[in-house]
Amino acid sequence: MMISAEEHHLTNRELMILAALVCLAVAPHFMHTNIWVTLFFIATLCYRMTAVSFPRLLPGKLLLFLITIAAVGVIIANHAQLVDWRVAVDLLIVMVGLKLLELRKRRDIYVTLFLGYFTIATNFLFNQDLLLAAYLFVVVIGLTAVLLEVSRSQSLQRPLKTAGLSLSLLLQGVPIMVALFLFFPRLSAPLWSLGLDQQRGVTGLSDTVSPGSISELIRSRAVAFRVDFEEAVPAPKLRYWRGPVMWDSDGASWFRGEPLSQEDVGYTAEGEPVDYSVTLEPGGGMWLLALDLPQAPPPKASLEPGFELIADKAVTRRLRYEMRSYMHYNTGGLSANERRRALQLPENITSRVKQLVQRWQSDAKDDQDHVAVVNQALRYFRQQPFYYTLYPPLLEDNPVDEFLFESRRGFCEHYASSFVTLMRVAGIPARLVTGYQGGEVNPLGGHLIVRQSDAHAWAEVWIIGEGWMRIDPTAAVAPERVERPFDIDFDDAGIVGSPIQFTLAQSGFLKNLARQFRLGRDAVNASWHRWVLGYSKQKQGRIMDLLGLGFAKGAAVAIVVSILVMISLIAALLWYRGREHVDPVQADYLLFCSHMAKKGVTRLPYEAADNYARRIIVQRPDIKTAVDEITRLYNGLRYGRKSDAHGKSEFHRLVRTFHA
């Protein structure tokens, strides 16, 4: 006896597979969702898995209602703002967990599957990496396979075959997907960046530098930006990526302070320019990174008096821009406002700091010999027992004085801030610059990877006739006085190749293999970001021009073209399948229907095989046995699991030998 599709229920095995797939769809959210929401989902999943063996444990309507109220209360208690897209994602995860608890009927199966599909889509609000996309595609194959199974009349017997059918169906949609991706009118920004990430917590450079702030940042392996150079990559010692410029200090921290009045920002370039493209990861700040010094700002950005590139809004999504920089330059004169800001001192300058500077000045040829004072300061860092370390002692009362004369252990921000303070005491205009230094060339992709671990701080002093000159006091530390922590891989962190040159032992085959894997993954992700996630309206316009479709750049025309392309592809696919792949079982059954139509019993277009058989038997009870056998075998081959070659051969024989 055939089981009606409406009576189909998931077996325990199918239920376990569905729950596992839903868990895989939710799992990427565990990295950023509220911990209590994560624990709630895991608890509901374990509860449902236990109820597979003990169905009586399934909650009733009252208990399920109370659990729902408790879950919503947890969400409200852990979100200060309820009108937020992260609240919606947390609520979706809670809904998925609750749906697993009431998974009983056929309708519940479909709702759970569609919630799984929707959950997969929400993962891209947080991350759009290729690896995540590949992972979620596998989950989609699994959910689609379950959807196919619950549409059958019998339980799962060959899951791998169903998964193959699911993959086949999904791949058939690839041509349509590609056509829509290429030609459908694109928004000015990706869907996941339309106001969704405005308050997302991110790490990166700040407009404030305190002792230890950059040494904390350097522990991050996250990519800050990638760079594609038109020609050869500059030498490591020239890779200074300019970020925020600090003018003001309270004696402990440095700040950008009030913006300088907008004056003509320019310099005299020397040598050949360097052309490159930057793909900046979202960091939440306003700064665009560029090599010292940028010639001009990219679109929707400005070049500030400190040669900073400031975007017109916070960078909350991946941004790609073209740049040109000069590695050698002369910035010229100094305005009165700049001089005042570059010479101001905090109130906590100690007498021994002043005495140290006075000794350097007394050794100089004259009061205007600023270069001599700069060299004396660098010699001081080199000759005195200063150490470069990621774990400097805490400096509270007077960080500059304590660092120069007591601890003498610090990271780049300690050296840069102390150097700028010393220069200002000497009457030399100076400022502190933060950004990144160095970077790792990916030989597989040909681009430069700059990570948060490449964050750096250096100083700039203004010299008569030369303008602003970059001075990196960290480079003055002797290599043997660089303390290497055991939990930081300096080679991977990007410190090798920076101004501090020191030798690190290579760890062998496994380390090299891991590095090659990391670089390969980065090269693939860089291409994914550039050609897929970075496919903008401008790129779409260029492709349409190349294809001679420049006239279709308008949204309305492009929509029509996309729909026509999609319809054409579907029509061609259906024609090809109908011409080349005729189902022999269906062909034999249509032959049977044609034979009965000649005998006066015509099958209606919407009539099921069972109903048609009953009408035939009412009019011709003498052929009941043959009609029942043909109908039973047809249903089994067409909608059941009797798809073996013997069954098809037997059905073909019955139809050919049938006589009414």
Buried (B, 14 or more C-beta within 10 A) or exposed (E): EEEEEEEBEBEEEBBBBBBBBBBBBBBBBBEBBBEBBBEBBBEBBEBBBEBBEEEEEBBEEEEBEEBBEEBEEBBEEEBEEEEEBBBEBBBBBBBBBBBBBBBEEBEBBEBBBEBBBEBBEBBBBBEBBBEBBEBBEEBBBBBBBBBBBBEBBBBBEEBEEBBEBBBEBBEEEEBBEEBBEBBBBBEEEBEBBEEBBEEBEBBBBBBEBBBBBBBBBBBBEEBBBBBBBEEEBBEBBBBBBBBBBBBBBEBBBBBBBEEBEEEEBBBEBEEEBBBBBBBBBBBBBBBBBBBBBBBEBBEEBBBBBBBBBBBEEBBBBBBBBEBBBBBEBEBEEBEEEBEEBBBEEBEBBBEEBEEBBEEBBEEBEEEEEBBBBBBBBBEBBBEEEBBBBBEBBEBEEBBBBBBBBEBBBBBBBBBBBBBBBBBBBBBBBBBBBBBBBBBBBBEBBEBBBBBBBBBBBBBBBBBEEBBBBEBBBBBBBBEEBBEEEEEBBBBBBBBBBBBBEBEEEEEEEEEEEEBEEBBEBBBBBBBBBBEEBBBBEEBBBEEBEEEEBEEBBEEEEBBEBBBEBBEEBBEEBEEEEEEEEEEEBEEBBEEBBEBBEEEEBEBEEEEEBEEBBEBBBEEBEEBEEBBBBBBBBBBBBBBBBBEEEEBBEBBBEBBEEBEB
